[in-house]
Amino acid sequence: MNKQQTAKVSMGKIVLWAMAILFIWAGSAVAQQSFRDLAKEYEADWLAGRWAATTDDGTEIQLVYRWELEGHLLSVELKMGEYVSRGMIFFVPDEEKVIQVGVDNRGGRSKGTWEEQDGKLVSKSERIDAEGNVQKSAAVFSKVDAKTIKIALYGVDQYDELSFEPWGTMDFKQQVRKTTKKTDK
């Protein structure tokens, strides 16, 4: 192939890529209500923030829910002792579902759904550990006050129903992010 043909092929590819990018941008330019907007509409936006609790044996648990991507994604990070997991929570409009996916520092992965029930947020998930073992569970989040949330953990049966009694409950307190003040020299 001579240089002129190569230049035409390369220029053609560039034009195709540019058209594809413009098409994608034009398609996404149609304003879709963000997940954050939906959370506000359902009065469920109180979950975003930094939360902490301590277990009976003194283990500190930290949860951070942070809005990202212009409110279309709620990222989550859980730290409990040496265990760390990170995930993404997002709304899938064509399925009308809130989905969560995550991974942890022990080779595990999880997937699940979120829904609002009677003013509480219910997260049902399935975790698969590094060896392939599956565990289903649910977490029910309730707002106690402006600075406290209660999380109750439940088992989930083969019909996707929560167990009658929670495995345990714990109150989490909102943590204020520490800021450092810059001083003039």
N, C-alpha and C positions, 0 to 999 in steps of 0.2 A: 504494500500500500504506500502511495507516495505521500509527501508531507501535506499537500493540499487536501487529499481525501481524509487523512488523519485529522486535520484541523476541522474539516466539516463534520466528521463523526463526533469529535470532542465537543464542538460548539453545539451540535444537535443534542448531545447528552446534557449539556449545561442548560440549554433552553428547556428540555423536558423536566429536569430537576427544579428549575425555577418555577415552571408552571405548576408542578406538583406541590411545591411549598406554598405558592400563592393560593392554590385551591384549598389546601389544608387550612391556611390562615383564614381564608374567606369563610370556610365552613365553620370554623371555631369562633368567628367574629360574631355569629348570631349569639346574643347573650343568653346563656343558660343560667338559671338560678343556681347559685353556689350551694354546696353542702352546708356551709356556715349559715347562709340565709334560711335554709330549711330548718336547721337546728334552732335558730332564733324563733322562727315561726311556730315551732312545736315546743318552745320554751325549754329546750334541752341543751342550750349552749353553755350552761354552767359547768360542764365537764372539763372544758379547756382550762389548762393551768397546771401548776406544779402541786402535787399532793404527797404527803408522807404519813407513814404510820409505823409503829413498832410492835412486833409480835411479843407474845408472852415470854419467849426466850431471849428477847433483846435484839432480834434481827430487824434492821431498818428496811422498810419497803418504800421505794420512791416511784411515783408514777408521774409522767409528764405527757400531757396532751397539748399539742401545738398545731394551730392552723397554718397551713402552707398552701402554695399554689393558688393564691388569691381566694382562699376559702374553699377550694374544691377537694382538699385533702386534710385530714386530721391525723398527724403522725402521733405515735404513742411509743414511749420508752418505759420499760419496767426494769428496775434494779432491786434485787432482793438477795443480800449477801453477795455470793460470787456469781449468781445467776443474773443474766441480762438478756432482755428480748427487745426487739424493735418491730414496729408494725405500721401499717397504713390502713386508715379507715376512710372509705369514700362511698359516695352515692352513685348507683348505676341506674340512670334514668329509665332506660328501656325495660329494665326488670323491676323498677320501683323498689329497690333493695339497698340497704346499707351493708357493705361488705368490709371485712377486715382480713388482711393477710399479714403474716409475720414470720420471723425467724429468731432463733436464740443462739447463745454462745455455746450450746452443747450439741449443736447439729440438728436441733428440732425445728419443725416448721408448723405453722397453724393457719387455719382458715375458719371463717365464721361469718355470722350475720349479727346485725344490731337492729333492735326495734324499740319503740316507745310503748310502754304499757302502764296505764294509770299513773302517769307522772314519773315513772321510773324507766331507766334505760336497761335493757336486757341484751347482754352479749352472749350468744351461744357459739361455742367454738369446738373444733376438733384439733388436737395436737398430736402430731406424729413425731416420736423421738428418733434419734439417730439409728436405732435398731429396728424401726418400723412399727413399734408398739403404738396403738391408738388409744387416746383418752378423750372422751367428750365431757365437757363441763359448761357451766353457765355462770356468769357474774351478773348480779342485779345491783345497779347503782341507784342510790336515792340521795337526793339533796336534803341534808338535815337543816343547814342554814347557809349563809353566805360564805362561811369559811370551813364547812365540814360536809363531807359526803360519807355515806355508809355503803360498803360493798359486802354483799352476801354471796358466797360461792356455793353452787349446787352441782350435783351430778345430773347427767342427762341420759335418759333411757333410749332404747332403740326406736321409739316413736317420736323422739325429739322433745319429750316432755321433761320438765324439771322435777327432781326429787321433791318429796313433800317438805322435808326439813333441810335447811342449808348445812353444808359441812362446817361452816363457820362464818362469822361476820366480823368486820373491822371498820372502825372509824378512821378516816383519813383527814388530816388538817391541811388547809391550803398553805403553801409556802410562798413567802414573798421573795422574789428574786433579788439577790443582793447586788447593788450597783456600787461601783467604785467612783468616787469623786475625784476628778482631775484638779490638781492645784496648779495655779500659775507660778512660774519660777521667777 
